[in-house]
Amino acid sequence: MEPDQHFYVYILYSESFDKFYIGQTNDLAARFSRHEKGYVKSTKRFRPWKMVHSEEYNSRTDSVRREGRLKSWKSKSMIKKLVDTSR
């Protein structure tokens, strides 16, 4: 485990395209800024984004595992349910 470092799984939502994006990072604010500024190729054309959900983990291993689990759902309705219940 990395000392005093946190990792995050996050979900972004594009209202314009009704699209979710799931990712993980160790710096939530910086990563969101990169998405919003168009520096992330896979999300650039779907801007603007809203951060609609995030989860904190103590290890990158745990955050990557959770990111993979969420991405495996392949269901917008399941992701929306998670987002709605976390608000």
C-alpha positions as protocol buffer text, in pm:
chain_id: "A"
residue {
  index: 1
  type: MET
  ca { x: 0 y: 0 z: 0 }
}
residue {
  index: 2
  type: GLU
  ca { x: 126 y: 346 z: -89 }
}
residue {
  index: 3
  type: PRO
  ca { x: 178 y: 560 z: 224 }
}
residue {
  index: 4
  type: ASP
  ca { x: -79 y: 838 z: 266 }
}
residue {
  index: 5
  type: GLN
  ca { x: -183 y: 821 z: -97 }
}
residue {
  index: 6
  type: HIS
  ca { x: -539 y: 775 z: -208 }
}
residue {
  index: 7
  type: PHE
  ca { x: -680 y: 651 z: -534 }
}
residue {
  index: 8
  type: TYR
  ca { x: -1019 y: 718 z: -682 }
}
residue {
  index: 9
  type: VAL
  ca { x: -1268 y: 559 z: -915 }
}
residue {
  index: 10
  type: TYR
  ca { x: -1490 y: 819 z: -1074 }
}
residue {
  index: 11
  type: ILE
  ca { x: -1786 y: 844 z: -1306 }
}
residue {
  index: 12
  type: LEU
  ca { x: -1837 y: 1137 z: -1539 }
}
residue {
  index: 13
  type: TYR
  ca { x: -2160 y: 1215 z: -1719 }
}
residue {
  index: 14
  type: SER
  ca { x: -2213 y: 1409 z: -2040 }
}
residue {
  index: 15
  type: GLU
  ca { x: -2566 y: 1548 z: -2052 }
}
residue {
  index: 16
  type: SER
  ca { x: -2516 y: 1657 z: -2413 }
}
residue {
  index: 17
  type: PHE
  ca { x: -2454 y: 1298 z: -2524 }
}
residue {
  index: 18
  type: ASP
  ca { x: -2623 y: 1104 z: -2240 }
}
residue {
  index: 19
  type: LYS
  ca { x: -2296 y: 919 z: -2187 }
}
residue {
  index: 20
  type: PHE
  ca { x: -2107 y: 794 z: -1881 }
}
residue {
  index: 21
  type: TYR
  ca { x: -1730 y: 760 z: -1852 }
}
residue {
  index: 22
  type: ILE
  ca { x: -1561 y: 552 z: -1580 }
}
residue {
  index: 23
  type: GLY
  ca { x: -1199 y: 605 z: -1480 }
}
residue {
  index: 24
  type: GLN
  ca { x: -951 y: 590 z: -1193 }
}
residue {
  index: 25
  type: THR
  ca { x: -677 y: 824 z: -1075 }
}
residue {
  index: 26
  type: ASN
  ca { x: -471 y: 933 z: -778 }
}
residue {
  index: 27
  type: ASP
  ca { x: -557 y: 1303 z: -831 }
}
residue {
  index: 28
  type: LEU
  ca { x: -929 y: 1353 z: -887 }
}
residue {
  index: 29
  type: ALA
  ca { x: -922 y: 1730 z: -946 }
}
residue {
  index: 30
  type: ALA
  ca { x: -634 y: 1717 z: -1193 }
}
residue {
  index: 31
  type: ARG
  ca { x: -785 y: 1427 z: -1385 }
}
residue {
  index: 32
  type: PHE
  ca { x: -1124 y: 1596 z: -1411 }
}
residue {
  index: 33
  type: SER
  ca { x: -951 y: 1911 z: -1536 }
}
residue {
  index: 34
  type: ARG
  ca { x: -778 y: 1708 z: -1808 }
}
residue {
  index: 35
  type: HIS
  ca { x: -1114 y: 1569 z: -1920 }
}
residue {
  index: 36
  type: GLU
  ca { x: -1273 y: 1914 z: -1925 }
}
residue {
  index: 37
  type: LYS
  ca { x: -985 y: 2074 z: -2117 }
}
residue {
  index: 38
  type: GLY
  ca { x: -1003 y: 1807 z: -2386 }
}
residue {
  index: 39
  type: TYR
  ca { x: -666 y: 1646 z: -2311 }
}
residue {
  index: 40
  type: VAL
  ca { x: -817 y: 1295 z: -2289 }
}
residue {
  index: 41
  type: LYS
  ca { x: -873 y: 1159 z: -2639 }
}
residue {
  index: 42
  type: SER
  ca { x: -1154 y: 921 z: -2547 }
}
residue {
  index: 43
  type: THR
  ca { x: -1364 y: 1190 z: -2375 }
}
residue {
  index: 44
  type: LYS
  ca { x: -1275 y: 1505 z: -2568 }
}
residue {
  index: 45
  type: ARG
  ca { x: -1571 y: 1507 z: -2808 }
}
residue {
  index: 46
  type: PHE
  ca { x: -1830 y: 1447 z: -2534 }
}
residue {
  index: 47
  type: ARG
  ca { x: -1759 y: 1761 z: -2329 }
}
residue {
  index: 48
  type: PRO
  ca { x: -1876 y: 1916 z: -2107 }
}
residue {
  index: 49
  type: TRP
  ca { x: -1863 y: 1656 z: -1829 }
}
residue {
  index: 50
  type: LYS
  ca { x: -2003 y: 1647 z: -1477 }
}
residue {
  index: 51
  type: MET
  ca { x: -1842 y: 1445 z: -1198 }
}
residue {
  index: 52
  type: VAL
  ca { x: -2141 y: 1243 z: -1075 }
}
residue {
  index: 53
  type: HIS
  ca { x: -1976 y: 978 z: -856 }
}
residue {
  index: 54
  type: SER
  ca { x: -1643 y: 899 z: -693 }
}
residue {
  index: 55
  type: GLU
  ca { x: -1508 y: 636 z: -457 }
}
residue {
  index: 56
  type: GLU
  ca { x: -1183 y: 651 z: -257 }
}
residue {
  index: 57
  type: TYR
  ca { x: -939 y: 362 z: -215 }
}
residue {
  index: 58
  type: ASN
  ca { x: -611 y: 312 z: -28 }
}
residue {
  index: 59
  type: SER
  ca { x: -438 y: 127 z: -312 }
}
residue {
  index: 60
  type: ARG
  ca { x: -418 y: 151 z: -689 }
}
residue {
  index: 61
  type: THR
  ca { x: -486 y: -224 z: -705 }
}
residue {
  index: 62
  type: ASP
  ca { x: -824 y: -177 z: -536 }
}
residue {
  index: 63
  type: SER
  ca { x: -919 y: 122 z: -751 }
}
residue {
  index: 64
  type: VAL
  ca { x: -823 y: -55 z: -1075 }
}
residue {
  index: 65
  type: ARG
  ca { x: -1019 y: -363 z: -967 }
}
residue {
  index: 66
  type: ARG
  ca { x: -1329 y: -153 z: -893 }
}
residue {
  index: 67
  type: GLU
  ca { x: -1293 y: 41 z: -1219 }
}
residue {
  index: 68
  type: GLY
  ca { x: -1285 y: -289 z: -1409 }
}
residue {
  index: 69
  type: ARG
  ca { x: -1588 y: -417 z: -1224 }
}
residue {
  index: 70
  type: LEU
  ca { x: -1790 y: -105 z: -1306 }
}
residue {
  index: 71
  type: LYS
  ca { x: -1682 y: -111 z: -1671 }
}
residue {
  index: 72
  type: SER
  ca { x: -1781 y: -479 z: -1695 }
}
residue {
  index: 73
  type: TRP
  ca { x: -2142 y: -388 z: -1618 }
}
residue {
  index: 74
  type: LYS
  ca { x: -2186 y: -255 z: -1973 }
}
residue {
  index: 75
  type: SER
  ca { x: -2524 y: -127 z: -1861 }
}
residue {
  index: 76
  type: LYS
  ca { x: -2610 y: 240 z: -1850 }
}
residue {
  index: 77
  type: SER
  ca { x: -2906 y: 163 z: -1623 }
}
residue {
  index: 78
  type: MET
  ca { x: -2686 y: -9 z: -1362 }
}
residue {
  index: 79
  type: ILE
  ca { x: -2436 y: 278 z: -1367 }
}
residue {
  index: 80
  type: LYS
  ca { x: -2720 y: 531 z: -1339 }
}
residue {
  index: 81
  type: LYS
  ca { x: -2862 y: 339 z: -1043 }
}
residue {
  index: 82
  type: LEU
  ca { x: -2523 y: 351 z: -866 }
}
residue {
  index: 83
  type: VAL
  ca { x: -2494 y: 725 z: -933 }
}
residue {
  index: 84
  type: ASP
  ca { x: -2850 y: 793 z: -817 }
}
residue {
  index: 85
  type: THR
  ca { x: -2810 y: 596 z: -494 }
}
residue {
  index: 86
  type: SER
  ca { x: -2483 y: 769 z: -407 }
}
residue {
  index: 87
  type: ARG
  ca { x: -2632 y: 1118 z: -410 }
}
